[in-house]
């Protein structure tokens, strides 16, 4: 072939269909030198060898440029280069600080934070590991060559500090210059399987690899979002990874120069980027519904739903970042103690001017009025952002919103106290669009006994039986989260439509009264109902921190007991729900990533992310009497 015949080259592209299989798009941050954006070829060569498609990202702090770039990325590499200006960390420069690269600092800190919020897999290299720390709550040592104090070991003795290695070498970049020992339960152990070499210092056996080294800065403290997974013999941190079960890894060395050994890190990133791409595509096709959140409880603080508001776990930005389509937001009513009356001093910004019958912002409301006020506020939020979000009342509404690229909010009520002992209010709330009512909360009410109550009725009361019948007639789902076991079984027998548990876990895995026994789960499934795993830590694990892995365990136990057609997710975000790895709505795609890694099919994930719930909702709404 004539080398300079462009048609001949082009024909090679069109010799098959499609021209190329999809490859993950890997963004690579560029350096900045003498007025030019620059990048060593070794970075993008390794990405191509690993099976990815490289895209070079110039150092721009432009909002539109960064956001639009991230929207197309499946993975991100933060590259090496000059020092950070220590003022970003609130520090003054030490004498050993090198040349800072101010043109890069802000763009890379911004893109790292934004990529983190979008759950994009990341690999930080040399300066890149420091970028991860600087952007996400850690600290960087400006000059590791400074003298290190001796370490106390007790009884007045001191352990001498380890001799400092020469970390800034003048060797060829492909030459390994020192060893790194890494943790067995780490991404590095996954990448370098089977490594179990003797330490060069002769201190027994450890997982060791050999690396190059061209730096005088290092991570001093990884912060709470990361854990240290590798160190040099002198104790300098050489690798950090996500402490939240996310695909984020930082290394202090330069794997782009280390041929096959370095290639393994790029293959890890490209593999995780491919997983992320699959999850994104799945979320584009599948409707994702979270069946319980308490965000309206924060309305009195004047939260901003169209901003990324740190006070709430659900807002438009977080839903977009987590690729979450829909959520059921509840009007939560605390149960008054026995002998007390419901008390609600309302302080909800923006409500009063739309409700002139309320005299002031401390007006005493009935339970029904209070629930209506919450729904009024939700409608105001949606009206303000109607281009991006809508109120949905049926499964058809949800699918139509997804087709039009809008998010959806559905209405729920947590605590049948909102009915104010008036059956006519069932129809009132059905007409407002309420899709379920949780019959009780933490305390017995006039409908039924609570899991944390005093057995006032020995299950469902006579009034409660009428409420359930009326809910069946009005097409409102009966939610038995929070109910006692006797109330649960009573309601299961009374209701002529399937019941749901919008946010309840397994008592077999976490023995608390709020969770469901295996027998309850079986009974629920036998009547066609669903139970949704919640991210409330105390219902996942007793006595220690819960994580996304615990939530997966509860979900899988429910699947084992009930089958895949009777499970789902109800996070309880903003009602104290939130766990390491799934802390807010922006991280919900991480749950999908874990399901994919456990080989769940798209059909299974569609059922988990709301398909089962919508089947029940359709049945309940279809039974509505005209």
C-alpha positions as CSV (number, residue, x, y, z in Angstrom):
1,X,0.0,0.0,0.0
2,X,1.2,3.5,-0.9
3,X,2.0,5.1,2.5
4,X,0.7,8.4,1.2
5,X,-2.5,7.2,-0.3
6,X,-5.2,8.5,2.1
7,X,-8.0,6.5,0.4
8,X,-6.1,3.3,1.0
9,X,-5.7,4.1,4.7
10,X,-9.4,5.1,4.9
11,X,-10.5,1.8,3.2
12,X,-8.9,-0.1,6.1
13,X,-11.3,1.7,8.5
14,X,-14.3,0.8,6.3
15,X,-13.2,-2.8,5.7
16,X,-15.7,-4.0,8.4
17,X,-18.8,-2.8,10.3
18,X,-18.7,-1.3,12.8
19,X,-15.4,0.3,12.0
20,X,-14.2,-0.2,15.7
21,X,-15.5,-1.7,18.9
22,X,-16.3,0.6,21.7
23,X,-13.3,1.5,23.8
24,X,-13.5,3.4,27.1
25,X,-12.7,7.1,26.7
26,X,-9.8,8.0,29.1
27,X,-9.1,11.7,29.7
28,X,-5.5,12.6,30.4
29,X,-4.6,15.9,32.0
30,X,-2.0,17.9,30.1
31,X,1.1,19.6,31.5
32,X,1.7,23.3,30.9
33,X,5.2,24.4,29.8
34,X,6.4,27.6,28.2
35,X,2.9,28.6,27.1
36,X,2.0,25.2,25.7
37,X,-0.2,22.3,26.8
38,X,2.2,19.3,26.7
39,X,2.0,15.6,27.4
40,X,4.6,12.8,27.3
41,X,3.7,10.3,24.7
42,X,4.2,7.5,27.2
43,X,0.8,8.3,28.9
44,X,-1.4,8.0,25.8
45,X,0.7,5.1,24.4
46,X,0.0,3.1,27.5
47,X,-3.7,3.9,27.4
48,X,-3.9,2.7,23.8
49,X,-2.0,-0.5,24.7
50,X,-4.4,-1.1,27.6
51,X,-7.4,-0.9,25.2
52,X,-8.6,2.6,25.9
53,X,-9.1,5.7,23.7
54,X,-7.0,8.7,25.1
55,X,-8.3,12.2,25.1
56,X,-6.0,15.0,26.2
57,X,-7.5,17.6,28.6
58,X,-5.9,21.1,28.5
59,X,-5.5,23.0,31.7
60,X,-8.6,25.1,31.5
61,X,-10.7,26.2,34.5
62,X,-13.7,26.9,32.2
63,X,-16.9,25.5,33.7
64,X,-18.5,24.5,30.4
65,X,-15.3,23.0,29.1
66,X,-14.8,20.8,32.2
67,X,-18.4,19.7,32.5
68,X,-18.8,18.8,28.8
69,X,-15.5,16.9,28.9
70,X,-16.5,14.9,31.9
71,X,-19.8,14.0,30.3
72,X,-17.9,12.1,27.7
73,X,-15.2,10.4,29.9
74,X,-15.3,6.8,31.2
75,X,-12.0,7.2,33.1
76,X,-9.4,9.9,34.1
77,X,-5.7,10.0,34.5
78,X,-4.1,12.8,36.6
79,X,-0.6,13.1,35.3
80,X,2.8,14.1,36.8
81,X,4.4,17.5,36.8
82,X,5.4,20.5,39.0
83,X,4.5,21.2,42.6
84,X,1.2,22.6,43.9
85,X,1.0,26.1,45.3
86,X,0.7,25.3,49.0
87,X,-1.7,28.2,49.5
88,X,-4.4,25.8,48.1
89,X,-3.9,23.8,51.3
90,X,-3.7,26.9,53.5
91,X,0.1,26.6,54.0
92,X,3.0,28.9,53.4
93,X,5.9,27.6,51.1
94,X,8.8,25.7,52.8
95,X,12.3,26.2,51.6
96,X,12.4,22.9,49.7
97,X,9.3,23.7,47.6
98,X,10.0,23.2,43.9
99,X,8.6,25.0,40.9
100,X,4.9,25.4,41.1
101,X,2.6,25.1,38.1
102,X,-0.1,27.6,38.7
103,X,-1.7,27.2,35.3
104,X,-2.6,23.6,36.2
105,X,-3.6,23.9,39.8
106,X,-7.1,25.1,39.7
107,X,-8.2,23.2,36.6
108,X,-7.0,19.9,38.0
109,X,-8.4,20.5,41.5
110,X,-11.8,21.3,39.9
111,X,-11.8,18.4,37.4
112,X,-10.8,16.0,40.2
113,X,-13.6,17.1,42.5
114,X,-16.2,17.1,39.7
115,X,-15.0,13.7,38.4
116,X,-15.2,12.3,42.0
117,X,-18.8,13.6,42.3
118,X,-19.6,11.8,39.0
119,X,-18.0,8.5,40.2
120,X,-15.6,8.5,37.2
121,X,-12.7,6.0,37.8
122,X,-9.4,7.8,38.3
123,X,-5.7,7.0,38.3
124,X,-3.4,9.6,39.8
125,X,0.3,9.4,38.9
126,X,3.1,11.3,40.9
127,X,1.7,14.8,41.0
128,X,-1.7,13.1,40.2
129,X,-1.7,11.2,43.6
130,X,-1.1,14.6,45.2
131,X,-3.9,16.0,43.2
132,X,-6.2,13.4,44.6
133,X,-5.2,14.3,48.2
134,X,-5.3,18.0,47.7
135,X,-8.7,18.0,46.0
136,X,-10.4,15.5,48.3
137,X,-9.4,16.3,51.9
138,X,-5.9,15.0,52.3
139,X,-2.5,16.7,52.9
140,X,0.7,16.9,50.8
141,X,4.2,17.1,52.3
142,X,5.9,20.0,50.4
143,X,9.3,18.5,50.7
144,X,9.9,15.0,52.0
145,X,13.6,15.7,52.2
146,X,13.2,17.6,55.4
147,X,14.5,15.9,58.6
148,X,12.0,13.5,60.1
149,X,11.8,13.3,63.9
150,X,12.4,10.1,65.7
151,X,9.3,8.1,66.7
152,X,8.4,7.4,70.3
153,X,8.1,3.7,71.2
154,X,7.4,3.9,75.0
155,X,9.3,4.1,78.3
156,X,11.2,7.1,77.2
157,X,12.8,5.2,74.3
158,X,12.7,6.4,70.7
159,X,12.8,4.5,67.5
160,X,15.2,6.2,65.0
161,X,13.5,7.5,61.9
162,X,14.1,5.4,58.8
163,X,16.8,6.7,56.6
164,X,15.4,8.7,53.7
165,X,15.7,7.2,50.2
166,X,16.6,9.3,47.3
167,X,13.2,9.7,45.8
168,X,14.2,12.2,43.1
169,X,16.5,10.1,40.9
170,X,18.5,11.1,37.9
171,X,18.2,7.5,36.4
172,X,16.5,6.8,33.2
173,X,12.8,6.9,33.6
174,X,12.4,3.2,32.7
175,X,14.9,2.2,35.4
176,X,13.4,0.9,38.7
177,X,15.2,2.5,41.7
178,X,13.5,1.3,44.9
179,X,11.0,-1.1,46.3
180,X,7.4,-0.6,47.4
181,X,5.5,-2.8,49.8
182,X,1.7,-2.9,49.3
183,X,-1.3,-4.2,51.3
184,X,-2.7,-7.6,50.4
185,X,-6.3,-6.3,50.3
186,X,-5.7,-3.5,47.8
187,X,-6.2,-2.7,44.2
188,X,-2.4,-3.1,43.8
189,X,-2.7,-6.7,45.0
190,X,-5.5,-7.2,42.5
191,X,-3.3,-5.7,39.8
192,X,-0.1,-7.5,40.7
193,X,-1.5,-10.9,41.5
194,X,0.8,-13.5,42.9
195,X,3.5,-11.0,44.0
196,X,5.0,-12.3,47.3
197,X,8.7,-11.3,47.2
198,X,11.2,-11.1,50.0
199,X,11.8,-7.5,51.2
200,X,15.2,-6.3,50.0
201,X,15.9,-5.2,53.6
202,X,15.5,-8.8,54.6
203,X,12.6,-8.1,57.0
204,X,10.6,-11.3,56.2
205,X,8.2,-11.5,53.3
206,X,5.9,-8.9,51.9
207,X,4.2,-8.0,48.8
208,X,6.8,-6.0,46.9
209,X,7.2,-4.4,43.5
210,X,10.0,-2.2,42.2
211,X,9.3,1.3,40.9
212,X,11.0,4.4,39.5
213,X,11.0,7.6,41.5
214,X,11.2,11.2,40.5
215,X,9.6,13.4,43.2
216,X,10.3,15.3,46.3
217,X,6.7,15.7,47.4
218,X,4.4,13.0,48.7
219,X,1.0,12.5,50.3
220,X,1.3,13.2,54.1
221,X,-2.2,12.3,55.0
222,X,-4.7,10.7,52.5
223,X,-7.8,12.1,54.3
224,X,-10.9,10.1,55.2
225,X,-11.8,9.3,51.5
226,X,-8.6,7.3,50.9
227,X,-6.5,4.7,52.6
228,X,-2.8,4.1,52.3
229,X,-2.0,0.9,50.5
230,X,1.7,1.1,49.7
231,X,4.8,2.6,51.2
232,X,8.5,2.9,50.4
233,X,11.0,1.4,52.9
234,X,11.5,4.8,54.5
235,X,7.8,5.1,55.2
236,X,6.9,7.6,52.4
237,X,3.4,7.0,51.1
238,X,3.6,5.5,47.6
239,X,0.0,4.6,46.9
240,X,-3.5,5.4,48.1
241,X,-6.9,4.1,47.0
242,X,-10.5,4.8,47.7
243,X,-11.7,3.9,51.2
244,X,-15.3,4.0,49.8
245,X,-15.1,1.0,47.4
246,X,-14.7,3.3,44.4
247,X,-12.3,2.7,41.5
248,X,-9.8,5.5,42.4
249,X,-6.1,4.8,42.8
250,X,-3.1,7.0,43.2
251,X,0.6,6.0,42.8
252,X,3.7,8.1,43.5
253,X,5.8,6.4,40.8
254,X,5.6,6.7,36.9
255,X,4.1,3.5,35.5
256,X,3.9,5.0,32.0
257,X,7.6,4.4,31.6
258,X,7.7,0.9,33.1
259,X,6.6,-1.1,30.0
260,X,4.6,-4.3,30.9
261,X,4.7,-3.8,34.7
262,X,3.5,-0.2,34.3
263,X,0.9,-1.3,31.7
264,X,-1.0,-3.3,34.4
265,X,-2.1,-0.1,36.1
266,X,-3.4,1.3,32.9
267,X,-5.2,-1.9,32.2
268,X,-6.8,-1.7,35.6
269,X,-8.1,1.8,34.9
270,X,-9.3,0.9,31.4
271,X,-11.1,-2.2,32.8
272,X,-12.8,-0.1,35.5
273,X,-13.7,2.6,33.0
274,X,-15.3,-0.1,30.8
275,X,-17.4,-1.1,33.8
276,X,-18.4,2.5,34.4
277,X,-19.4,2.9,30.7
278,X,-21.6,-0.2,30.9
279,X,-23.2,1.1,34.1
280,X,-23.9,4.5,32.5
281,X,-25.4,2.9,29.4
282,X,-27.6,0.7,31.6
283,X,-28.8,3.7,33.6
284,X,-29.7,5.3,30.3
285,X,-31.9,2.4,29.4
286,X,-33.3,1.4,32.8
287,X,-35.6,3.5,35.0
288,X,-34.0,3.8,38.4
289,X,-36.3,4.5,41.3
290,X,-35.4,5.0,45.0
291,X,-38.5,4.4,47.0
292,X,-37.8,6.3,50.2
293,X,-36.0,9.6,51.1
294,X,-36.7,12.2,53.8
295,X,-35.2,15.3,52.0
296,X,-38.4,17.4,52.8
297,X,-37.4,17.3,56.5
298,X,-34.6,19.8,55.5
299,X,-36.9,22.3,53.9
300,X,-37.1,24.4,57.0
301,X,-33.4,25.2,56.5
302,X,-34.1,26.9,53.2
303,X,-32.2,24.3,51.1
304,X,-31.6,24.9,47.4
305,X,-32.7,21.9,45.3
306,X,-31.3,23.3,42.1
307,X,-27.8,23.8,43.7
308,X,-25.4,21.1,45.0
309,X,-26.5,21.8,48.5
310,X,-24.3,20.1,51.1
311,X,-27.1,20.0,53.6
312,X,-29.2,17.5,51.7
313,X,-28.4,14.1,50.1
314,X,-30.8,14.6,47.2
315,X,-30.8,17.5,44.8
316,X,-30.8,18.0,41.0
317,X,-27.0,17.9,40.8
318,X,-26.6,14.7,42.9
319,X,-29.4,13.0,41.0
320,X,-27.7,13.8,37.7
321,X,-24.2,12.8,38.9
322,X,-25.6,9.5,40.2
323,X,-27.7,9.0,37.0
324,X,-30.8,8.6,39.2
325,X,-34.1,9.0,37.5
326,X,-36.7,9.1,40.3
327,X,-37.3,9.2,44.0
328,X,-40.2,9.0,46.3
329,X,-40.0,11.9,48.8
330,X,-42.1,11.5,51.9
331,X,-43.9,13.8,54.2
332,X,-42.5,12.5,57.5
333,X,-44.6,13.1,60.7
334,X,-43.0,12.2,64.0
335,X,-45.3,10.2,66.2
336,X,-46.2,12.0,69.4
337,X,-45.8,10.2,72.7
338,X,-48.8,8.6,74.3
339,X,-51.1,11.3,75.6
340,X,-49.4,14.1,73.7
341,X,-50.8,15.9,70.6
342,X,-49.0,16.3,67.3
343,X,-47.0,19.5,67.3
344,X,-45.5,21.2,64.3
345,X,-44.1,24.7,64.4
346,X,-43.6,25.3,60.7
347,X,-40.6,27.2,59.6
348,X,-40.4,26.5,55.9
349,X,-38.9,29.2,53.7
350,X,-41.1,30.1,50.7
351,X,-44.2,28.3,51.9
352,X,-46.1,31.0,53.7
353,X,-46.4,33.5,50.8
354,X,-48.1,30.7,48.8
355,X,-50.5,29.9,51.7
356,X,-52.1,33.1,52.8
357,X,-54.4,31.3,55.2
358,X,-51.3,30.7,57.4
359,X,-50.9,33.7,59.6
360,X,-47.1,33.4,60.2
361,X,-44.3,30.9,60.0
362,X,-44.9,29.5,63.4
363,X,-48.6,28.6,62.7
364,X,-49.7,25.4,64.4
365,X,-50.8,22.9,61.8
366,X,-52.8,19.7,61.9
367,X,-51.0,16.5,60.7
368,X,-52.9,16.7,57.4
369,X,-52.1,20.3,56.9
370,X,-48.5,19.7,57.7
371,X,-48.2,16.9,55.1
372,X,-50.0,19.1,52.5
373,X,-47.5,21.8,53.2
374,X,-44.6,19.5,52.4
375,X,-46.3,18.6,49.1
376,X,-46.9,22.3,48.4
377,X,-43.2,22.9,48.8
378,X,-42.3,20.0,46.5
379,X,-44.6,21.3,43.9
380,X,-43.0,24.7,44.2
381,X,-39.5,23.2,43.7
382,X,-40.7,21.3,40.6
383,X,-42.4,24.4,39.1
384,X,-39.2,26.3,39.5
385,X,-37.2,23.6,37.8
386,X,-39.9,22.2,35.4
387,X,-37.4,21.8,32.6
388,X,-35.5,19.2,34.5
389,X,-37.9,17.6,37.0
390,X,-41.5,16.7,37.2
391,X,-44.1,15.3,39.7
392,X,-45.0,11.7,38.8
393,X,-48.0,9.9,40.0
394,X,-48.0,6.7,38.0
395,X,-45.5,4.4,36.4
396,X,-46.5,5.8,33.0
397,X,-45.5,9.3,34.3
398,X,-42.1,8.0,35.3
399,X,-41.4,6.5,31.9
400,X,-42.6,9.6,30.1
401,X,-40.3,11.8,32.3
402,X,-37.4,9.6,31.5
403,X,-38.2,9.7,27.8
404,X,-38.2,13.5,27.9
405,X,-34.9,13.6,29.9
406,X,-36.5,14.8,33.2
407,X,-36.1,13.6,36.7
408,X,-39.2,12.6,38.7
409,X,-40.4,13.1,42.3
410,X,-43.2,11.0,43.7
411,X,-45.1,11.7,46.9
412,X,-45.2,9.4,49.9
413,X,-46.3,9.7,53.5
414,X,-44.3,8.3,56.4
415,X,-46.8,7.8,59.2
416,X,-50.5,7.4,58.7
417,X,-50.9,10.0,61.5
418,X,-51.2,12.4,58.5
419,X,-54.8,11.1,58.0
420,X,-55.7,12.8,61.3
421,X,-58.2,9.9,62.1
422,X,-60.3,10.9,59.1
423,X,-60.9,8.3,56.4
424,X,-61.8,11.0,53.9
425,X,-58.2,12.1,53.9
426,X,-57.2,8.9,52.2
427,X,-59.0,10.1,49.0
428,X,-57.6,13.6,49.6
429,X,-54.0,12.3,49.5
430,X,-54.7,10.0,46.6
431,X,-55.9,13.1,44.7
432,X,-52.7,14.9,45.6
433,X,-50.8,12.0,44.0
434,X,-49.5,10.2,47.1
435,X,-48.4,6.7,46.0
436,X,-47.9,5.1,49.4
437,X,-48.6,5.6,53.1
438,X,-46.3,4.0,55.7
439,X,-49.0,3.1,58.2
440,X,-46.9,4.0,61.3
441,X,-43.5,5.3,62.4
442,X,-41.6,4.9,65.7
443,X,-44.6,4.5,68.0
444,X,-48.1,3.1,67.9
445,X,-50.7,5.3,66.3
446,X,-54.5,5.0,65.7
447,X,-53.9,2.7,62.7
448,X,-51.5,0.0,64.0
449,X,-48.7,-0.9,66.4
450,X,-45.1,0.0,65.6
451,X,-42.0,-2.2,65.8
452,X,-40.9,0.3,68.4
453,X,-44.3,0.7,70.1
454,X,-46.1,-0.6,73.1
455,X,-48.6,-3.1,71.4
456,X,-51.5,-0.7,71.9
457,X,-53.8,-2.6,69.5
458,X,-52.2,-6.0,69.3
459,X,-51.6,-5.3,65.6
460,X,-53.8,-3.4,63.2
461,X,-56.7,-1.4,64.9
462,X,-60.3,-1.5,63.8
463,X,-59.8,2.0,62.3
464,X,-56.6,0.7,60.7
465,X,-58.5,-2.0,58.9
466,X,-60.8,0.6,57.4
467,X,-57.8,2.7,56.4
468,X,-56.3,-0.3,54.5
469,X,-59.5,-1.0,52.8
470,X,-59.8,2.6,51.8
471,X,-56.2,2.7,50.5
472,X,-57.0,-0.3,48.4
473,X,-60.0,1.5,47.0
474,X,-58.0,4.7,46.2
475,X,-55.0,2.9,44.7
476,X,-52.5,3.9,47.4
477,X,-49.8,1.3,48.3
478,X,-49.8,0.0,51.9
479,X,-46.3,0.3,53.3
480,X,-45.4,-1.8,56.4
481,X,-41.9,-0.5,57.1
482,X,-41.8,0.4,60.8
483,X,-44.8,-1.8,61.7
484,X,-44.7,-4.5,64.3
485,X,-44.8,-8.2,63.2
486,X,-48.4,-8.5,64.3
487,X,-49.3,-5.4,62.4
488,X,-47.4,-6.7,59.4
489,X,-49.3,-10.0,59.3
490,X,-52.6,-8.4,60.0
491,X,-52.2,-5.9,57.1
492,X,-51.0,-8.7,54.8
493,X,-54.3,-10.5,55.5
494,X,-56.5,-7.4,55.3
495,X,-55.2,-5.9,52.1
496,X,-56.6,-7.2,48.8
497,X,-53.6,-5.8,47.0
498,X,-49.9,-6.6,47.5
499,X,-48.2,-4.6,50.3
500,X,-44.7,-3.1,50.3
501,X,-41.9,-2.4,52.7
502,X,-40.3,0.7,51.2
503,X,-37.1,0.7,53.4
504,X,-36.6,-2.5,55.5
505,X,-33.6,-4.9,55.8
506,X,-33.1,-8.4,57.0
507,X,-33.3,-9.3,60.6
508,X,-31.2,-12.4,60.0
509,X,-28.2,-10.2,59.1
510,X,-28.9,-7.4,61.6
511,X,-31.1,-8.3,64.5
512,X,-33.2,-5.2,65.1
513,X,-37.0,-5.1,65.4
514,X,-37.3,-2.7,62.4
515,X,-35.9,-5.4,60.1
516,X,-37.9,-8.2,58.5
517,X,-37.6,-11.9,59.5
518,X,-37.2,-14.4,56.8
519,X,-40.7,-15.6,57.4
520,X,-42.1,-12.1,56.9
521,X,-40.1,-11.8,53.7
522,X,-41.6,-15.1,52.4
523,X,-45.1,-14.1,53.4
524,X,-44.7,-10.8,51.6
525,X,-43.4,-12.4,48.4
526,X,-46.2,-15.0,48.5
527,X,-48.7,-12.1,48.4
528,X,-46.8,-10.5,45.5
529,X,-45.2,-7.7,47.6
530,X,-41.7,-6.2,47.6
531,X,-39.2,-5.3,50.4
532,X,-36.6,-2.6,49.6
533,X,-33.1,-2.6,51.1
534,X,-32.3,0.6,52.9
535,X,-29.0,2.3,53.6
536,X,-29.7,3.2,57.2
537,X,-26.5,2.1,58.9
538,X,-28.2,0.8,62.1
539,X,-30.4,-1.6,60.0
540,X,-27.4,-2.9,58.1
541,X,-24.8,-3.7,60.8
542,X,-24.8,-3.5,64.6
543,X,-21.9,-2.0,66.4
544,X,-19.7,-0.9,63.5
545,X,-19.6,1.2,60.4
546,X,-21.8,0.0,57.5
547,X,-20.8,0.2,53.9
548,X,-22.2,-0.5,50.5
549,X,-21.0,-4.1,50.8
550,X,-23.3,-4.6,53.7
551,X,-26.2,-3.2,51.7
552,X,-25.3,-5.7,48.9
553,X,-25.3,-8.5,51.5
554,X,-28.8,-7.5,52.7
555,X,-30.1,-7.3,49.2
556,X,-28.7,-10.7,48.3
557,X,-30.1,-12.3,51.4
558,X,-33.5,-10.9,50.4
559,X,-33.1,-12.3,46.9
560,X,-32.2,-15.7,48.3
561,X,-35.3,-15.7,50.6
562,X,-37.9,-14.0,48.3
563,X,-36.5,-14.2,44.8
564,X,-35.3,-11.5,42.4
565,X,-38.9,-10.3,41.7
566,X,-39.5,-9.0,45.2
567,X,-36.6,-6.7,46.0
568,X,-35.4,-3.1,45.5
569,X,-33.8,0.0,47.0
570,X,-35.2,2.6,49.4
571,X,-32.1,4.5,50.6
572,X,-33.7,6.6,53.5
573,X,-31.3,9.4,52.4
574,X,-31.8,12.5,54.6
575,X,-33.5,10.3,57.1
576,X,-30.1,9.2,58.5
577,X,-29.6,6.8,55.6
578,X,-26.2,6.9,53.9
579,X,-23.2,4.6,54.0
580,X,-19.6,4.4,52.9
581,X,-19.7,3.9,49.1
582,X,-23.3,5.1,48.8
583,X,-23.5,8.3,50.9
584,X,-25.9,10.4,48.7
585,X,-27.7,10.3,45.4
586,X,-24.6,11.1,43.4
587,X,-23.1,7.7,44.4
588,X,-26.1,5.5,43.5
589,X,-24.5,4.4,40.3
590,X,-21.8,2.8,42.5
591,X,-24.5,0.4,43.7
592,X,-25.0,-0.6,40.0
593,X,-21.3,-1.0,39.5
594,X,-21.2,-3.5,42.4
595,X,-24.1,-5.4,41.0
596,X,-22.4,-5.6,37.6
597,X,-19.2,-6.9,39.3
598,X,-21.3,-9.6,40.9
599,X,-22.6,-10.6,37.4
600,X,-26.2,-9.5,37.8
601,X,-27.9,-9.2,34.4
602,X,-29.5,-6.0,33.1
603,X,-33.0,-7.6,33.6
604,X,-32.1,-8.3,37.3
605,X,-30.8,-4.8,37.8
606,X,-33.9,-3.3,36.2
607,X,-36.0,-5.2,38.7
608,X,-33.9,-4.1,41.6
609,X,-33.9,-0.5,40.6
610,X,-37.6,-0.1,40.6
611,X,-39.1,-2.6,38.2
612,X,-40.6,-4.8,40.9
613,X,-42.0,-1.8,42.8
614,X,-43.6,-0.4,39.6
615,X,-45.2,-3.8,38.9
616,X,-46.9,-3.6,42.4
617,X,-47.8,0.1,42.0
618,X,-49.5,-0.7,38.7
619,X,-51.5,-3.5,40.3
620,X,-52.5,-1.3,43.2
621,X,-53.5,1.7,41.1
622,X,-55.4,-0.6,38.7
623,X,-57.5,-1.8,41.6
624,X,-58.7,1.8,42.3
625,X,-62.5,2.1,42.5
626,X,-63.9,4.9,40.4
